[in-house]
Amino acid sequence: MSGRAQLMWDEAVTGYDFGPGHPMDPVRLALTRKLVDAFGLDREVEVVAAKAAGESTLRLVHRQDYIGAVKAASADPAAADQSYGLGTVDDPAFAGMHEVSSLIAGQSVGAAEAVWRGEALHAVNFAGGLHHAMPGGASGFCIYNDASLAIARLLELGAERVAYVDVDVHHGDGVQAAFWEDPRVLTISLHEHPRTLFPQTGWPEETGADFAAGSAVNVALPAGTGDAGWLRAFHAVVPELIADFRPQVLVTQHGADTHFEDPLAHLAVSLDAQRAVQVACHDLAHEYADGRWVALGGGGYAVVDVVPRSWTHLVAIAAGRAVEPEAVIPEGWRQEVFARTRQLAPARMTDGRWPVAWSGWEAGYDPADRLDQAVLAARRAVFPLRGLLA
């Protein structure tokens, strides 16, 4: 197996553009790639442009009629069929939508293939992580669900146990739905509570179909949760489940919208805590999945201050050349940011909270604390179904 990481990248993914004023500004992808290069990480990874996902691959998750609707909207955006979630405020139709969405999906599928076949130990597609798309419809800025397609491809290649960990601020509803009835896939999502955020799903009681009970795990965090609580919740749930499940591949989604500056949500997590979870996911892959790790991007709408730094840390960790939080950001990148956005760029790769302090679950919990209540609800819903102590 090659020890080298792959970075999945084709410049054309920046064409995933819902238009002016939409929160998912593709400049976040371009700036991330530029920051990766500014730190010389492009020399530490193998940069690979995978082919777009073909129709037979898309059908591993998506219905034929939906794929047809995307193609029709892609050819004529004015004729988008809103019954499929296309042409809506969240998912406006645009010319070439099918082609670029298929290309992003292809990068995640290619990442999964490379890791499974031993061509790379780790593979990153930060343009991916479009976890809301459903088998029969677009949702939440997501047209094709590349995360689900990557997992489905792993199963097709012979994987018997795939774990998916989603730390985006929004529930990973599309991935959960795709594998609701499949005990070969363990989906774990840590997200803001559905009472206060789209898509209003991801309750702890959502644990999978009867014959796959315990294969879906949801940690619904109270609005306002910060670094210490977020890391406490992650470590109180994820490692024990991964140790029990022992996946052959770990697929993770690293939406950066948990950040306190994100305009679309209400958690208060720092870049430093996001980096800590990226490190934890890397370590879990090595401890339980022979190092096989597919890491995806996701949400994130602070497109200058947060997203490029968070995902550059992710690429660096996958490459085995972590960027120190205190590292100064190269001036050339900061000038590029100003030229493209007229915004001032951050100066360092930290929010000044490194090292992040948090308290482990094994030290005890407070049943009156809202964060601990969220953790307890998740553990009590799932752990007994998997033969674990809640």
C-alpha positions as CSV (number, residue, x, y, z in Angstrom):
1,M,0.0,0.0,0.0
2,S,1.3,3.5,-0.9
3,G,1.9,5.6,2.2
4,R,1.3,8.8,0.1
5,A,-1.9,10.7,0.4
6,Q,-4.0,11.8,-2.5
7,L,-5.6,15.2,-2.9
8,M,-8.5,14.9,-5.3
9,W,-8.7,18.1,-7.3
10,D,-9.9,19.3,-10.7
11,E,-10.1,23.1,-11.2
12,A,-13.5,22.6,-12.8
13,V,-15.1,21.8,-9.4
14,T,-15.1,25.6,-8.8
15,G,-17.9,25.7,-11.3
16,Y,-20.3,24.3,-8.6
17,D,-21.8,27.8,-8.4
18,F,-25.3,28.6,-7.4
19,G,-24.9,32.2,-8.4
20,P,-24.2,35.6,-6.8
21,G,-25.3,36.0,-3.2
22,H,-25.6,32.2,-2.5
23,P,-23.8,31.2,0.7
24,M,-21.9,28.3,-1.0
25,D,-19.5,30.6,-2.8
26,P,-17.0,28.5,-4.8
27,V,-14.2,30.9,-3.9
28,R,-13.9,28.9,-0.8
29,L,-12.6,25.9,-2.9
30,A,-10.3,28.0,-4.9
31,L,-8.8,29.7,-1.8
32,T,-8.4,26.4,0.0
33,R,-6.4,25.0,-3.0
34,K,-4.3,28.2,-3.1
35,L,-3.5,27.9,0.7
36,V,-2.6,24.2,0.3
37,D,-0.1,25.3,-2.3
38,A,1.1,28.2,-0.3
39,F,2.2,25.8,2.4
40,G,3.9,23.5,-0.1
41,L,1.4,20.7,0.6
42,D,0.9,20.1,-3.1
43,R,4.4,18.6,-3.0
44,E,3.5,16.3,-0.1
45,V,0.5,14.7,-1.7
46,E,-0.3,13.2,-5.1
47,V,-2.8,15.6,-6.8
48,V,-5.3,13.5,-8.8
49,A,-8.1,14.6,-11.0
50,A,-10.6,11.7,-11.1
51,K,-13.1,11.3,-13.8
52,A,-16.7,12.4,-13.3
53,A,-19.1,9.8,-11.9
54,G,-20.9,8.2,-14.7
55,E,-24.6,7.4,-14.6
56,S,-24.1,3.8,-13.5
57,T,-22.1,5.1,-10.5
58,L,-24.7,7.8,-9.7
59,R,-27.4,5.0,-9.7
60,L,-25.6,3.3,-6.8
61,V,-27.4,5.9,-4.6
62,H,-29.6,8.1,-6.8
63,R,-32.8,7.2,-8.6
64,Q,-32.8,7.3,-12.4
65,D,-35.7,9.8,-12.6
66,Y,-33.8,12.2,-10.4
67,I,-30.6,12.0,-12.4
68,G,-32.7,12.7,-15.5
69,A,-34.2,15.7,-13.8
70,V,-30.7,17.1,-12.9
71,K,-29.6,16.6,-16.5
72,A,-32.7,18.4,-17.8
73,A,-32.2,21.3,-15.3
74,S,-28.5,21.4,-16.3
75,A,-29.4,21.8,-19.9
76,D,-32.2,24.3,-19.3
77,P,-32.1,25.9,-15.8
78,A,-35.4,27.7,-16.4
79,A,-37.2,24.4,-16.7
80,A,-35.9,22.9,-13.4
81,D,-38.4,20.6,-11.7
82,Q,-38.9,21.9,-8.2
83,S,-40.5,18.6,-7.1
84,Y,-37.0,17.3,-7.2
85,G,-35.6,20.2,-5.1
86,L,-34.1,21.8,-8.2
87,G,-34.5,25.5,-9.0
88,T,-35.3,26.4,-5.4
89,V,-33.7,29.1,-3.2
90,D,-31.3,26.5,-1.6
91,D,-30.5,24.7,-4.8
92,P,-30.9,27.1,-7.8
93,A,-30.5,25.4,-11.2
94,F,-27.5,26.5,-13.3
95,A,-26.1,25.5,-16.7
96,G,-23.7,22.5,-16.4
97,M,-25.0,21.6,-12.9
98,H,-25.1,17.9,-13.7
99,E,-21.5,17.9,-15.1
100,V,-19.9,19.7,-12.2
101,S,-21.9,17.8,-9.6
102,S,-20.9,14.5,-11.2
103,L,-17.3,15.7,-11.2
104,I,-17.3,16.4,-7.5
105,A,-18.9,13.0,-6.9
106,G,-16.2,11.4,-9.1
107,Q,-13.5,12.9,-6.9
108,S,-15.0,11.2,-3.8
109,V,-15.6,7.9,-5.6
110,G,-12.0,8.1,-6.9
111,A,-10.7,8.7,-3.4
112,A,-12.6,5.7,-2.1
113,E,-11.2,3.5,-4.9
114,A,-7.6,4.7,-4.3
115,V,-7.8,4.0,-0.6
116,W,-9.5,0.6,-1.0
117,R,-7.1,-0.6,-3.7
118,G,-4.0,0.5,-1.7
119,E,-3.0,3.2,-4.1
120,A,-3.1,5.7,-1.3
121,L,-3.4,5.4,2.4
122,H,-5.4,8.7,2.8
123,A,-7.4,10.6,0.2
124,V,-9.0,14.1,0.6
125,N,-11.7,15.7,-1.5
126,F,-12.5,19.0,0.2
127,A,-14.9,19.9,-2.6
128,G,-17.1,17.0,-1.5
129,G,-19.1,16.2,1.6
130,L,-22.4,17.2,0.0
131,H,-24.3,15.1,2.5
132,H,-27.9,16.4,2.2
133,A,-28.7,15.1,-1.3
134,M,-31.2,12.4,-1.2
135,P,-31.7,9.4,-3.6
136,G,-34.5,11.2,-5.3
137,G,-33.9,14.9,-4.7
138,A,-31.6,17.8,-4.1
139,S,-31.4,19.4,-0.7
140,G,-29.4,21.9,1.3
141,F,-27.0,23.0,-1.4
142,C,-26.3,19.4,-2.4
143,I,-27.2,17.9,-5.8
144,Y,-25.4,14.5,-5.8
145,N,-24.4,12.9,-2.5
146,D,-20.7,12.2,-3.1
147,A,-20.2,10.9,0.4
148,S,-22.9,8.2,-0.1
149,L,-21.6,7.4,-3.5
150,A,-18.0,6.9,-2.1
151,I,-19.4,4.5,0.5
152,A,-21.6,2.7,-2.0
153,R,-18.6,2.2,-4.2
154,L,-16.6,0.8,-1.3
155,L,-19.4,-1.7,-0.7
156,E,-19.4,-2.6,-4.4
157,L,-15.7,-3.2,-4.3
158,G,-16.2,-5.7,-1.4
159,A,-15.9,-3.7,1.8
160,E,-18.0,-5.3,4.6
161,R,-17.7,-2.5,7.2
162,V,-17.5,1.2,6.5
163,A,-17.8,3.9,9.1
164,Y,-18.9,7.4,8.3
165,V,-18.3,10.2,10.8
166,D,-19.9,13.6,10.0
167,V,-18.9,16.6,12.1
168,D,-20.6,19.3,9.9
169,V,-22.9,21.5,11.9
170,H,-25.9,20.1,10.0
171,H,-27.1,16.6,10.3
172,G,-25.8,14.2,7.7
173,D,-29.3,13.2,6.7
174,G,-28.7,12.1,3.1
175,V,-25.9,9.6,4.1
176,Q,-28.0,8.3,6.9
177,A,-31.0,7.8,4.6
178,A,-28.9,6.1,1.9
179,F,-27.7,3.4,4.4
180,W,-30.6,3.3,6.9
181,E,-31.2,-0.3,6.1
182,D,-27.6,-1.4,5.7
183,P,-25.8,-2.8,8.8
184,R,-22.5,-2.7,6.8
185,V,-22.4,1.1,7.2
186,L,-22.2,2.8,10.6
187,T,-23.2,6.5,10.2
188,I,-22.3,8.9,13.1
189,S,-23.3,12.5,12.9
190,L,-22.5,15.3,15.5
191,H,-24.6,18.3,14.7
192,E,-26.5,21.2,16.1
193,H,-29.9,20.1,17.5
194,P,-32.6,19.7,14.9
195,R,-34.9,22.0,17.0
196,T,-32.7,25.0,16.0
197,L,-31.2,24.1,12.6
198,F,-31.8,22.6,9.1
199,P,-32.6,19.9,8.2
200,Q,-34.6,19.3,11.5
201,T,-33.5,15.7,11.6
202,G,-30.8,13.8,13.5
203,W,-32.6,13.1,16.7
204,P,-30.9,10.5,18.9
205,E,-33.8,8.1,18.4
206,E,-32.9,7.8,14.7
207,T,-30.9,4.6,15.0
208,G,-31.4,2.7,11.7
209,A,-34.0,0.2,10.4
210,D,-35.0,-2.7,12.6
211,F,-32.6,-5.1,11.0
212,A,-29.8,-2.5,11.1
213,A,-30.6,-1.1,14.5
214,G,-27.7,0.8,16.0
215,S,-26.2,1.6,12.6
216,A,-27.2,5.2,12.7
217,V,-25.9,7.5,15.6
218,N,-26.9,11.0,16.2
219,V,-25.4,13.4,18.7
220,A,-27.7,16.5,18.7
221,L,-25.8,19.3,20.3
222,P,-27.3,22.4,22.0
223,A,-26.9,25.7,20.2
224,G,-24.0,27.6,21.5
225,T,-21.8,24.5,22.1
226,G,-18.1,25.5,22.1
227,D,-14.8,23.8,21.8
228,A,-14.8,22.0,25.2
229,G,-18.3,20.6,24.7
230,W,-17.8,19.7,21.1
231,L,-14.7,17.7,21.7
232,R,-16.1,16.1,24.8
233,A,-19.1,14.9,22.8
234,F,-17.0,13.6,20.0
235,H,-14.7,11.6,22.3
236,A,-17.6,10.4,24.4
237,V,-19.3,8.7,21.5
238,V,-17.1,8.2,18.4
239,P,-14.0,6.3,19.5
240,E,-15.9,3.6,21.4
241,L,-18.2,3.0,18.5
242,I,-15.4,2.8,16.0
243,A,-13.5,0.5,18.3
244,D,-16.5,-1.8,18.4
245,F,-17.4,-1.7,14.7
246,R,-13.8,-1.9,13.4
247,P,-14.4,-0.5,10.0
248,Q,-12.2,-1.5,7.0
249,V,-12.4,2.1,5.8
250,L,-13.2,5.4,7.7
251,V,-15.0,8.1,5.7
252,T,-15.2,11.4,7.4
253,Q,-17.0,14.7,6.6
254,H,-15.5,17.9,7.9
255,G,-17.9,20.7,7.3
256,A,-16.3,23.9,8.7
257,D,-19.7,25.5,9.6
258,T,-19.4,24.5,13.3
259,H,-17.2,27.6,13.6
260,F,-18.3,30.6,15.7
261,E,-18.0,32.9,12.7
262,D,-20.2,30.8,10.4
263,P,-23.3,32.8,9.4
264,L,-25.7,29.9,9.0
265,A,-25.5,28.1,12.3
266,H,-25.2,28.5,16.1
267,L,-22.3,26.5,17.4
268,A,-19.2,28.2,18.7
269,V,-16.3,26.0,17.7
270,S,-12.9,27.3,16.8
271,L,-10.6,26.4,14.0
272,D,-8.3,24.8,16.7
273,A,-11.0,22.4,17.8
274,Q,-11.8,21.5,14.2
275,R,-8.1,20.7,13.7
276,A,-8.2,18.5,16.9
277,V,-11.1,16.5,15.5
278,Q,-9.3,16.1,12.2
279,V,-6.3,14.7,14.0
280,A,-8.6,12.4,16.0
281,C,-10.2,11.0,12.8
282,H,-6.8,10.4,11.3
283,D,-5.7,8.5,14.5
284,L,-8.9,6.5,14.5
285,A,-8.3,5.4,10.9
286,H,-4.9,4.2,11.9
287,E,-6.0,2.4,15.0
288,Y,-9.0,0.6,13.6
289,A,-9.0,0.7,9.8
290,D,-5.4,0.0,8.8
291,G,-5.0,3.7,8.1
292,R,-7.6,3.7,5.3
293,W,-9.1,7.2,5.5
294,V,-11.3,9.2,3.0
295,A,-11.8,12.8,4.2
296,L,-14.3,15.1,2.7
297,G,-15.2,18.8,3.0
298,G,-18.8,19.9,3.5
299,G,-20.5,23.0,4.7
300,G,-18.7,26.2,5.7
301,Y,-19.8,29.7,4.8
302,A,-17.1,31.9,6.4
303,V,-15.4,31.5,3.0
304,V,-12.2,33.5,3.8
305,D,-11.5,33.4,7.5
306,V,-12.5,29.7,8.2
307,V,-12.9,27.3,5.3
308,P,-9.5,27.6,3.6
309,R,-7.6,27.3,6.9
310,S,-9.7,24.4,8.2
311,W,-9.4,22.3,5.1
312,T,-5.7,23.1,4.6
313,H,-5.2,21.7,8.1
314,L,-7.1,18.6,6.9
315,V,-5.0,18.1,3.9
316,A,-1.8,18.6,5.9
317,I,-2.8,16.0,8.5
318,A,-3.7,13.6,5.7
319,A,-0.3,14.3,4.1
320,G,1.5,13.5,7.3
321,R,2.9,17.1,7.5
322,A,0.6,18.8,9.9
323,V,0.7,22.6,9.8
324,E,1.2,24.0,13.3
325,P,-1.6,26.2,14.6
326,E,0.7,29.1,15.2
327,A,2.0,29.0,11.6
328,V,2.1,32.3,9.9
329,I,0.0,32.4,6.7
330,P,2.1,33.2,3.6
331,E,1.7,36.8,2.5
332,G,1.1,35.8,-1.1
333,W,-2.1,34.0,-0.2
334,R,-3.3,36.9,1.9
335,Q,-2.8,39.2,-1.2
336,E,-4.7,36.7,-3.3
337,V,-7.6,36.8,-0.9
338,F,-7.8,40.6,-1.0
339,A,-7.5,40.6,-4.8
340,R,-10.4,38.1,-5.1
341,T,-12.7,39.2,-2.3
342,R,-11.6,42.6,-1.0
343,Q,-11.5,41.0,2.4
344,L,-8.6,41.0,4.8
345,A,-7.2,37.5,5.3
346,P,-6.3,35.9,8.6
347,A,-2.6,36.0,9.6
348,R,-2.2,32.7,11.3
349,M,-3.5,29.1,11.1
350,T,-5.1,29.4,14.6
351,D,-7.9,31.1,16.4
352,G,-5.6,31.4,19.4
353,R,-7.2,28.5,21.3
354,W,-4.5,25.8,20.8
355,P,-4.2,23.5,22.7
356,V,-7.9,23.1,23.2
357,A,-8.9,21.9,26.7
358,W,-11.8,19.5,27.2
359,S,-12.9,16.9,29.8
360,G,-13.2,13.2,29.0
361,W,-16.5,11.3,29.6
362,E,-14.7,8.7,31.7
363,A,-14.2,11.3,34.5
364,G,-18.0,11.4,35.0
365,Y,-20.9,13.5,33.7
366,D,-23.5,16.0,34.9
367,P,-27.1,14.9,34.1
368,A,-28.2,18.5,34.5
369,D,-25.8,19.8,31.9
370,R,-27.3,20.3,28.4
371,L,-24.2,19.1,26.6
372,D,-24.0,16.0,28.8
373,Q,-27.7,15.3,28.2
374,A,-27.1,15.3,24.5
375,V,-24.3,12.8,24.9
376,L,-26.3,10.6,27.2
377,A,-29.3,10.6,24.8
378,A,-27.1,9.4,21.9
379,R,-25.3,6.8,24.0
380,R,-28.6,5.5,25.6
381,A,-30.3,5.2,22.1
382,V,-27.5,3.3,20.4
383,F,-24.9,1.7,22.7
384,P,-27.2,-1.0,24.1
385,L,-28.3,-1.9,20.5
386,R,-24.6,-2.6,19.8
387,G,-24.0,-4.5,23.0
388,L,-22.2,-1.6,24.7
389,L,-22.8,0.0,28.1
390,A,-24.5,3.3,27.8
